[in-house]
């Protein structure tokens, strides 16, 4: 089965599960905190699923994709996420 990563703004889970996870990992700034949450949820034995019948609209500002610092933040978070998995930190 393929690992699912859900966008953080659309995740639903109980607050006690969030507390058990220890909340957000503050090493991530703006990007990849949702991938980290999904990975930690699976590690605790929770299912991470997409519900195809649900429909959600996220009105994001797309202009930030053209600003270099946002790209750098995203790349830094992605590398942090991949590195932490490679060395078994999370």
C-alpha positions, 0 to 999 in steps of 0.5 A, spaced: 500 500 500 502 506 498 503 511 503 498 517 503 500 524 505 494 529 506 495 536 506 495 539 513 489 544 512 484 538 511 486 533 516 482 530 521 483 526 528 482 526 535 485 532 540 488 526 544 491 523 538 495 530 537 497 530 544 500 523 543 504 525 537 507 531 541 503 536 537 507 539 531 515 538 530 517 545 530 523 544 526 518 545 520 517 552 518 511 552 513 512 546 509 512 538 510 509 539 517 503 535 514 508 529 511 511 529 518 504 528 522 502 523 517 509 519 518 508 519 525 501 517 525 502 511 521 508 509 526 503 510 532 499 505 528 493 509 525 491 509 519 492 515 514 486 515 509 484 519 503 476 520 503 475 520 495 467 522 496 469 528 500 470 535 497 474 541 500 476 547 496 483 551 499 483 558 496 491 559 497 495 565 494 499 562 489 503 568 488 508 565 494 510 560 489 514 565 485 518 568 491 525 565 492 525 564 500 518 560 500 522 555 495 528 555 500 523 554 506 520 548 502 526 545 500 529 546 507 523 542 510 523 537 505 530 535 506 529 535 513 524 531 513 527 526 508 534 526 512 530 525 519 527 518 516 534 516 513 537 517 520 531 514 523 530 520 528 522 520 527 
